[in-house]
Amino acid sequence: MIRRLIPTLLIGFTLTGCEGHSPSSPDNPGNPDNPVDVDPGELTRSYPAVIRGLWEPGAWDQLATFVGNQSGVDRLKSLGINTVSVLASFDVLDNGEYRFQSGRLEMVKEEIVRYKRLGFAVLLSGNGYGVPKDTDPQDRLDNYLQSCRAASIELA
């Protein structure tokens, strides 16, 4: 069973990053530009040699407080933090299906753009909620893993 989980776990974590502070970064990090206006070249993938960051649980609200102004961003960077975790939650449905809640993907995109423009790499991970209704535990696990895999591929 562990062998079956490994591909899903590996696909579920996609690293995206940035090469430092973008010239198009807003002066006020609390007001990111609309992600629709993002230049694809601005969001190129790069990976820090050493990843230092804030992850779950509970880092999201503390991080939002820090990045509300430039002094907070500077403080995080002075601590060596170079990576921010962004969580994309989705509902696990029957038959290996999944669904992102309305507006969730747009919010994830906005967070990615915001943190990349602030000069952080982004660790994007999917998080499935719910359990398929199958009565057989193996079928339930198979459907759950199929849902997670499909959602992870969409996020990647």
Phi, psi and omega in degrees: 000323180298321178300327180286332181281328187304311179301322179294319179295320180291320179290327185293343181244110182245124178268132170230149185211186178216162185263047180099190186287126182285143177298337181268011179297141178290152178295326180252105183296346178284348180235077182292151175296161177295125182301342178297333182270017185280132173282123182306328178294337180288337185253036179293151180277137170208157186232122176298145178298322177237126181262124174231125183198187178250127180241184173290160358269150169081003183282338188301310183290324177294320180297317180301323177295316181294317186274011177289343177209165186296327179295326176293318177299314179299322179297314178301315180294326178293336176277358180090006181286124180235358185222137179240138179270131174240126184255127177250101181274148178214159178271131175273125182248178178288163176061030178075013180273163177211166179210130170275138178297154181305127178085352185294315180295323178296319179296319179298315179299316179299318179295317179300310180300316182300309184289326177293320179294335177277357176097012180260149166283160183235129172262110181261125179225148177264151180221112181273135176247140176098169181224133176303157187276002181304141179277330178283123183303322180293318177296321178299315179296315179301315179295319179299312181295323178296318177298313181297318180297313181297317179294321180296321178295319178297319180294323181294000000 
